[in-house]
Amino acid sequence: MGEAWSIEAIRAAMPAVRESVYLNTGTYGPLPSIVLEAMRATAEREWAAGRITLENYERIAELKHAARREVAALLRCRPDQIALTRHTTDGINLAVMGRNWQAGDELVTTDMEHPGAQGPIFNVARRYGVIVRTARLGTGAGDSVHAVARCIGPRTRMVVLSHLTWNTGALLPIAEITELAHRVGALVVVDGAQSAGSIPVDVIALGVDVYAIPGQKWLCGPEGTGAVYVSDDALDQLQLTIVGYASLVQGAVEPIGGYLLPKPTAERFEVGGMHMPAIAGQVAALRWLREELGYEWIFGRIAQLGQTARRRLEEVPGVTVLTPPDRMAGLLTFTVDGCDPQQLVQALARRNVIVRWITHPYAIRLSTGFYNDESDLDRFIEALLDARRELASAQETVR
Ligand SMILES: Cc1ncc(COP(=O)(O)O)c(C=O)c1O
């Protein structure tokens, strides 16, 4: 971590984390001040100088390049393998919709996926008669490779799964599953919504074909930003579903009877205009994380705080942590005996502690961000005990 950035300085640079006990980066990360400044400066420049100046066109192209370069540095690939998107779900959609599906083709997924992956899968199943095989992984604590392997067969054309699951925060063995999938010629599409910015990701070492990420969660960027890695193989195999001027080679465009060729890079999956203040904010966030704080430090701190949160939770009688201990990072899911998760989350919010409940399994989920500290965990545990007392006494009154 850079000298200038003590935890206190980081927390001062992210005001939202001092407003509440902020333990829900898995939904939205807190915005660093530098992101606000970048967004404001871009919006003001557009407002004052206009958006159609020559300099602005150049600035737009450079900002988009900068965003792709930053994402490539994060995922350890080439910038030309990155397309900018609006969110994780965009990236998963363009991959799942990009296969030339025939009725009876098979797609393998797991029972731990977010609707952001379930939606596109459901869509191709209904539209093209794709057969979906779902590996039952439960909490992700068992032999996930074996469970997925049992679903893969000669007709499997795609495997879609999370790197870090949104429900129990379990890390899935992506490299091993990718190897099995590639043996039958299937593409592997990874939902990186909870892994990007929370654990090290090397898409080349993992061997995956598509890796979709958001900007607004662990990477602390603005809403409406995301990116997707597309491997060279996948670029050859995936068709375009939504196409626009940003997808095409400019020089080949002719009004009538000309050729409209997809760009030779992953940029072909971009479609049209983007909200440049948001892209400026995304670049500012990624630069700050990489240059000022350092990803290695960030990943280490998230993992260490995750372990501390787990230990603290396990000391509370009646708490059951569902996250597999040996496959976790900064997402923790738990239940508290006798407490309804939704009511408990609301009771915690009344105590200024921000976590969320999830439905499958019905439980509470907290995220430890790099900006959290031990005092956040102290306040969380204190609030949990207090909230539990409140819910118990409310139940007594009802009886
Ligand atoms: C695992 C996972 N996938 C996808 C999504 C959807 O993300 P986005 O809003 O970036 O599409 C989420 C959001 O919570 C998630 O946790």
The ligand as a Tripos MOL2 file, in Angstrom:
@<TRIPOS>MOLECULE
LIG
   16    16     1     0     0
SMALL
NO_CHARGES

@<TRIPOS>ATOM
      1 C1        -22.7680  -13.4510   -8.7350 C.3       1 LIG1
      2 C2        -23.5080  -12.2910   -9.3260 C.ar      1 LIG1
      3 N1        -23.7660  -12.2790  -10.6420 N.ar      1 LIG1
      4 C3        -24.3760  -11.2530  -11.2400 C.ar      1 LIG1
      5 C4        -24.8170  -10.1840  -10.5150 C.ar      1 LIG1
      6 C5        -25.4890   -9.0590  -11.2420 C.3       1 LIG1
      7 O1        -24.5520   -8.0390  -11.3530 O.3       1 LIG1
      8 P1        -24.7170   -6.8060  -12.3440 P.3       1 LIG1
      9 O2        -25.7070   -5.8910  -11.7070 O.co2     1 LIG1
     10 O3        -23.3500   -6.2420  -12.4170 O.co2     1 LIG1
     11 O4        -25.1830   -7.3560  -13.6460 O.co2     1 LIG1
     12 C6        -24.6010  -10.1270   -9.1340 C.ar      1 LIG1
     13 C7        -25.0810   -8.9630   -8.3660 C.2       1 LIG1
     14 O5        -25.3140   -8.9910   -7.2090 O.2       1 LIG1
     15 C8        -23.9280  -11.2180   -8.5220 C.ar      1 LIG1
     16 O6        -23.6790  -11.2220   -7.2100 O.3       1 LIG1
@<TRIPOS>BOND
     1     1     2 1
     2     2     3 ar
     3     2    15 ar
     4     3     4 ar
     5     4     5 ar
     6     5     6 1
     7     5    12 ar
     8     6     7 1
     9     7     8 1
    10     8     9 2
    11     8    10 1
    12     8    11 1
    13    12    13 1
    14    12    15 ar
    15    13    14 2
    16    15    16 1
@<TRIPOS>SUBSTRUCTURE
     1 LIG1         1 GROUP 0 **** ****
